[in-house]
Amino acid sequence: MDHFQYRDGTLFAEEVSVSNIASQFGTPCFIYSRATLIRHLHAYAGSLSDISHLICYGMKANSNLAVLQILAKEGAGFDIVSVGELERVLKAGGDPAKVVFSGVGKQDFELRRALEVGIHCFNVESLAELYHLNAIAMETGKVAPVSLRINPNVDPKTHPYISTGLKANKFGIAQEDAIAAYRHSSELPGLSPVGIDCHIGSQLTDVSPLIESLDKLLNLIDQLADIGIQLKHIDLGGGLGVTYDQETPPHPSEYLALVKKRLAGRDLTLILEPGRSIAANAGIFVTKTILTKKNQDQHFAIVDGAMNDFIRPSLYGAWQKIIPVDTTEKTGQIEASFDIVGPVCESGDFLGKERRLRLQEGDLLAVRSAGAYGFVMGSNYNTRGRAPEILVDKDQVHLIRERETIDSLWALEHTVDD
Ligand SMILES: *Cc1c(COP(=O)(O)O)cnc(C)c1O
């Protein structure tokens, strides 16, 4: 359940009509529901109230300041992958002590800044990174809390681009090398090993690979305890899937019941880094039909939203539900199987293919589940300004990011003298 529902045939975001938002702010646009974001966060937090835990929202999914602010106020921490994301957390009023820093290519200036503000933990992904971090910590007189990201070599059975826990992937430290790496980090004076982490992939619809990874990490924790390295937390990453179409991903409570069973009797804080499962179904992408056309037998709806705004269909072949904003029948509409395509000059520029819809020029469509990996993956390809982001809170509408103006698109460019 989310807060995008029809009322008398017209789509609402919480208490506000989506067509009213579209006429006020124009199309294309992203619309997020505050209540849905909070509901999804609490789906995790609610299941963990009886154990020590920290939910670090995987903010790369949707890093708008207002979204971060809402989640921070509800107690969330953040999983960051760049210093830019760290600055966003601070700007939004998030607590640096609840931040974990992931990523295979952290640069020295990023490590330095994170040490300076005092983050919760560095999720280190290689020996080289351990050395860099140790050097910087010693130079600044700090001790960096570290967790090693273990690659458990588990197949998450998801799209290859979002599988991250296999031997062939660039992420993490191989399980076989973990003990040696921990031994090393415990000997480096600038580091304090406090945790262990993994993140095996995204859009997982089955808990078994997650639980399999958990068991492997617990086994490592026991081996480490035997050599005198006592870890305080276990971080299972993000990755829980959402329903785009017919998928039936486990509810967080189902997943966490299994996790809690395995953690029982252990003195470990559980950290999770959910991104998609918090944000995806808290957002829609609204686009207007510019015109319809028919090439031979194929009907096309050319819409004003494109791959530069929302790239998941083009990039991953992702299927997103596309629904009419207004379902009342109008004369002039054609009912057909439409390819919903944008104006960008690429054949890969589509939002959906062969969708049975009744449409005519000017009709609004909503792409569901667009709150995660939507706006953040946008670009200015074809010199298209990025779409605005709008947050609905009951009957209140907030413009949380303005539409990019044409001037802003070349603001950083310079012509050369003849
Ligand atoms: C992307 C990412 C997440 C969030 O993943 P979701 O599938 O969106 O939940 C969490 N942790 C790490 C390290 C990531 O790279």
The ligand as a Gaussian input file, in Angstrom:
#p B3LYP/6-31G(d) Opt

LIG

0 1
 C       23.101000       0.952000      -3.462000
 C       23.533000       0.487000      -2.154000
 C       22.585000       0.313000      -1.126000
 C       21.111000       0.478000      -1.329000
 O       20.627000      -0.581000      -2.111000
 P       19.051000      -0.783000      -2.392000
 O       19.000000      -1.945000      -3.313000
 O       18.582000       0.477000      -3.035000
 O       18.397000      -1.048000      -1.105000
 C       23.056000      -0.065000       0.120000
 N       24.381000      -0.257000       0.347000
 C       25.310000      -0.108000      -0.623000
 C       26.736000      -0.320000      -0.303000
 C       24.919000       0.269000      -1.893000
 O       25.831000       0.411000      -2.858000

